[in-house]
Amino acid sequence: MAAAKKSAAKKSAAKTTTRGTNRTPPKRAKAGARAGTEARALMRGTRQSPYKMRLVIDQIRGKDVNEALALLTFSKKHAAVQISKTLKSAVANAEQAARATNAGLDVDALYVKHAVINEGPKLKRFMPAAQGRATPIQKRTSHVEIVVAEREGR
């Protein structure tokens, strides 16, 4: 009986010491990555098909940011405008993160680490066809995700 009281007392003591502290485990940085070396930007719901956007984003993947922006500026594709906006946003996010952590950042050392186009929701419409029929039309949308990081060798 006394052992049961002792274990109950230990449980209540443990509850009172942790109650109200709202503790969360500390977040760990990824292995091999310095804090603040990566930044990402998303553009969701872009009104162009993912297939057409992927043709452009494949050209800039892995390139330096300045080279990628130059390529996008002189591209004839409509997708280049949307991807350029997202890339500039990712660079601005990297600068903001470096400023917040008081870390040095060389914008010229940034490169496109990860660039992907995902499929967004389709807008479903109908178009009148012959003999009173209606044919479905799917207007496709895209999600653009770009991650920029600082090159380690510089």
Backbone hydrogen bonds in HBPLUS format (Angstrom, degrees):
<---DONOR---> <-ACCEPTOR-->    atom                        ^
c    i                          cat <-CA-CA->   ^        H-A-AA   ^      H-
h    n   atom  resd res      DA  || num        DHA   H-A  angle D-A-AA Bond
n    s   type  num  typ     dist DA aas  dist angle  dist       angle   num
A0005-LYS N   A0001-MET O   3.19 MM   4  6.53 151.4  2.28 144.5 151.6     1
A0006-LYS N   A0002-ALA O   3.02 MM   4  6.28 152.8  2.10 145.4 152.6     2
A0007-SER N   A0003-ALA O   3.03 MM   4  6.26 161.5  2.06 147.8 152.1     3
A0008-ALA N   A0004-ALA O   3.03 MM   4  6.16 153.2  2.10 141.7 149.2     4
A0009-ALA N   A0005-LYS O   2.88 MM   4  6.05 148.0  1.98 142.2 151.3     5
A0010-LYS N   A0006-LYS O   2.91 MM   4  6.20 151.6  1.99 147.3 155.0     6
A0011-LYS N   A0007-SER O   3.05 MM   4  6.27 156.0  2.11 144.0 149.8     7
A0012-SER N   A0008-ALA O   3.03 MM   4  6.26 159.7  2.07 146.4 151.5     8
A0013-ALA N   A0009-ALA O   2.93 MM   4  6.07 150.7  2.02 143.5 151.9     9
A0014-ALA N   A0010-LYS O   2.91 MM   4  6.10 153.2  1.98 145.4 152.8    10
A0015-LYS N   A0011-LYS O   2.98 MM   4  6.22 150.4  2.07 143.7 151.7    11
A0016-THR N   A0012-SER O   3.05 MM   4  6.25 155.8  2.11 143.8 149.5    12
A0017-THR N   A0013-ALA O   3.15 MM   4  6.34 146.5  2.27 144.2 152.1    13
A0018-THR N   A0014-ALA O   3.37 MM   4  6.53 148.1  2.48 143.5 149.9    14
A0019-ARG N   A0015-LYS O   3.02 MM   4  5.85 132.2  2.26 144.5 155.9    15
A0021-THR N   A0018-THR O   3.46 MM   3  5.84 169.4  2.48 124.0 124.5    16
A0033-ALA N   A0030-LYS O   3.28 MM   3  5.66 159.6  2.32 132.4 129.8    17
A0150-GLU N   A0037-THR O   3.10 MM 113  5.52 135.8  2.30 141.6 154.1    18
A0039-ALA N   A0148-VAL O   2.94 MM 109  5.49 149.6  2.03 156.7 163.1    19
A0148-VAL N   A0039-ALA O   2.80 MM 109  5.49 159.8  1.84 167.8 172.0    20
A0041-ALA N   A0146-ILE O   2.91 MM 105  5.49 148.3  2.01 153.5 163.7    21
A0146-ILE N   A0041-ALA O   3.03 MM 105  5.49 165.7  2.05 159.7 164.3    22
A0043-MET N   A0144-VAL O   2.86 MM 101  5.03 154.4  1.93 146.1 151.5    23
A0144-VAL N   A0043-MET O   2.77 MM 101  5.03 163.6  1.80 152.0 154.4    24
A0046-THR N   A0142-SER O   2.85 MM  96  5.02 144.1  1.98 161.2 153.5    25
A0048-GLN N   A0046-THR O   2.89 MM   2  5.77 138.3  2.07 104.2  92.5    26
A0142-SER N   A0046-THR O   2.89 MM  96  5.02 150.1  1.98 137.5 147.4    27
A0053-MET N   A0049-SER O   3.20 MM   4  6.51 154.8  2.27 149.6 157.2    28
A0054-ARG N   A0050-PRO O   2.86 MM   4  5.97 152.4  1.93 151.3 157.9    29
A0056-VAL N   A0053-MET O   3.12 MM   3  5.50 134.1  2.34 105.8 116.7    30
A0057-ILE N   A0053-MET O   3.06 MM   4  6.37 167.6  2.07 156.0 159.7    31
A0058-ASP N   A0054-ARG O   3.07 MM   4  5.91 149.5  2.17 142.4 147.6    32
A0059-GLN N   A0056-VAL O   3.05 MM   3  5.52 145.4  2.17 109.6 119.1    33
A0060-ILE N   A0057-ILE O   3.28 MM   3  5.48 139.9  2.45 101.3 110.8    34
A0063-LYS N   A0060-ILE O   3.11 MM   3  5.52 169.0  2.12 134.4 135.5    35
A0062-GLY N   A0112-VAL O   3.00 MM  50  5.00 138.7  2.17 137.1 147.1    36
A0112-VAL N   A0063-LYS O   2.88 MM  49  5.71 165.5  1.91 165.5 166.5    37
A0068-ALA N   A0064-ASP O   2.89 MM   4  6.11 157.3  1.95 153.0 160.1    38
A0065-VAL N   A0110-LEU O   3.11 MM  45  5.80 166.0  2.13 135.2 133.5    39
A0069-LEU N   A0065-VAL O   2.87 MM   4  6.07 160.7  1.91 153.5 158.2    40
A0070-ALA N   A0066-ASN O   3.06 MM   4  6.23 154.1  2.13 142.1 149.0    41
A0071-LEU N   A0067-GLU O   2.99 MM   4  6.21 155.9  2.05 145.0 151.7    42
A0072-LEU N   A0068-ALA O   2.92 MM   4  6.16 157.2  1.97 149.1 155.3    43
A0073-THR N   A0069-LEU O   2.90 MM   4  6.00 148.3  2.00 143.3 151.9    44
A0074-PHE N   A0070-ALA O   3.35 MM   4  6.55 152.8  2.43 145.6 150.0    45
A0075-SER N   A0072-LEU O   3.38 MM   3  5.12 165.3  2.40  98.7 102.7    46
A0080-ALA N   A0077-LYS O   3.30 MM   3  5.56 146.0  2.42 101.2 109.8    47
A0081-VAL N   A0078-HIS O   3.25 MM   3  5.86 145.7  2.38 113.3 120.1    48
A0083-ILE N   A0079-ALA O   3.01 MM   4  6.24 166.4  2.03 158.7 162.9    49
A0084-SER N   A0080-ALA O   2.90 MM   4  5.84 149.8  1.99 138.2 146.6    50
A0085-LYS N   A0081-VAL O   3.13 MM   4  6.38 154.6  2.20 145.1 150.9    51
A0086-THR N   A0082-GLN O   3.18 MM   4  6.47 157.2  2.23 145.1 150.8    52
A0087-LEU N   A0083-ILE O   2.90 MM   4  6.12 155.9  1.96 149.3 156.1    53
A0088-LYS N   A0084-SER O   2.96 MM   4  6.17 162.2  1.99 151.5 155.8    54
A0089-SER N   A0085-LYS O   3.02 MM   4  6.22 148.8  2.12 141.5 150.3    55
A0090-ALA N   A0086-THR O   2.96 MM   4  6.25 148.6  2.06 145.3 153.5    56
A0091-VAL N   A0087-LEU O   3.05 MM   4  6.36 154.5  2.12 148.8 155.1    57
A0092-ALA N   A0088-LYS O   2.99 MM   4  6.21 157.1  2.05 144.4 150.8    58
A0093-ASN N   A0089-SER O   2.86 MM   4  6.09 148.3  1.96 143.7 152.9    59
A0094-ALA N   A0090-ALA O   2.99 MM   4  6.25 146.2  2.10 141.4 150.0    60
A0095-GLU N   A0091-VAL O   3.00 MM   4  6.33 156.6  2.05 149.0 155.0    61
A0096-GLN N   A0092-ALA O   2.93 MM   4  6.12 157.3  1.98 146.2 152.6    62
A0097-ALA N   A0093-ASN O   2.92 MM   4  6.08 155.6  1.98 144.2 150.5    63
A0098-ALA N   A0094-ALA O   2.98 MM   4  6.16 154.7  2.05 145.4 152.2    64
A0099-ARG N   A0095-GLU O   2.94 MM   4  6.16 153.2  2.01 145.7 153.3    65
A0100-ALA N   A0096-GLN O   2.94 MM   4  6.14 151.8  2.02 144.7 152.4    66
A0101-THR N   A0097-ALA O   3.05 MM   4  6.24 150.5  2.14 144.5 151.3    67
A0102-ASN N   A0098-ALA O   2.95 MM   4  5.80 108.1  2.48 133.7 149.7    68
A0103-ALA N   A0098-ALA O   2.90 MM   5  4.94 157.3  1.96 146.0 149.8    69
A0102-ASN N   A0099-ARG O   3.35 MM   3  4.97 152.7  2.43  91.9  99.7    70
A0109-ALA N   A0106-ASP O   2.98 MM   3  5.39 151.6  2.06 109.2 118.2    71
A0110-LEU N   A0107-VAL O   3.23 MM   3  5.45 165.5  2.25 107.9 111.9    72
A0151-ARG N   A0109-ALA O   3.00 MM  42  5.65 164.2  2.03 143.4 147.2    73
A0111-TYR N   A0149-ALA O   2.87 MM  38  5.67 149.8  1.96 156.0 165.2    74
A0149-ALA N   A0111-TYR O   3.07 MM  38  5.67 155.0  2.14 153.7 161.2    75
A0113-LYS N   A0147-VAL O   2.82 MM  34  5.56 131.5  2.05 143.5 158.3    76
A0114-HIS N   A0147-VAL O   3.15 MM  33  4.87 163.8  2.18 134.7 137.1    77
A0147-VAL N   A0114-HIS O   2.66 MM  33  4.87 157.7  1.70 155.5 158.7    78
A0116-VAL N   A0145-GLU O   2.91 MM  29  5.40 162.7  1.94 157.3 163.0    79
A0145-GLU N   A0116-VAL O   2.98 MM  29  5.40 161.9  2.02 167.7 168.7    80
A0118-ASN N   A0143-HIS O   2.83 MM  25  4.99 164.2  1.86 150.9 154.3    81
A0143-HIS N   A0118-ASN O   2.78 MM  25  4.99 158.6  1.82 145.1 147.3    82
A0120-GLY N   A0141-THR O   2.85 MM  21  4.80 165.2  1.87 126.8 122.8    83
A0123-LEU N   A0139-LYS O   2.82 MM  16  4.89 172.8  1.83 147.6 146.1    84
A0139-LYS N   A0123-LEU O   2.79 MM  16  4.89 175.9  1.79 153.0 152.2    85
A0125-ARG N   A0137-ILE O   2.84 MM  12  5.05 175.5  1.84 158.8 160.3    86
A0137-ILE N   A0125-ARG O   2.74 MM  12  5.05 160.2  1.78 148.2 145.0    87
A0127-MET N   A0135-THR O   2.87 MM   8  5.30 160.6  1.91 149.0 155.3    88
A0135-THR N   A0127-MET O   2.85 MM   8  5.30 165.3  1.87 159.0 157.2    89
A0129-ALA N   A0133-ARG O   2.89 MM   4  5.04 166.8  1.91 137.0 132.9    90
A0133-ARG N   A0130-ALA O   3.26 MM   3  5.85 163.3  2.29 116.5 121.5    91
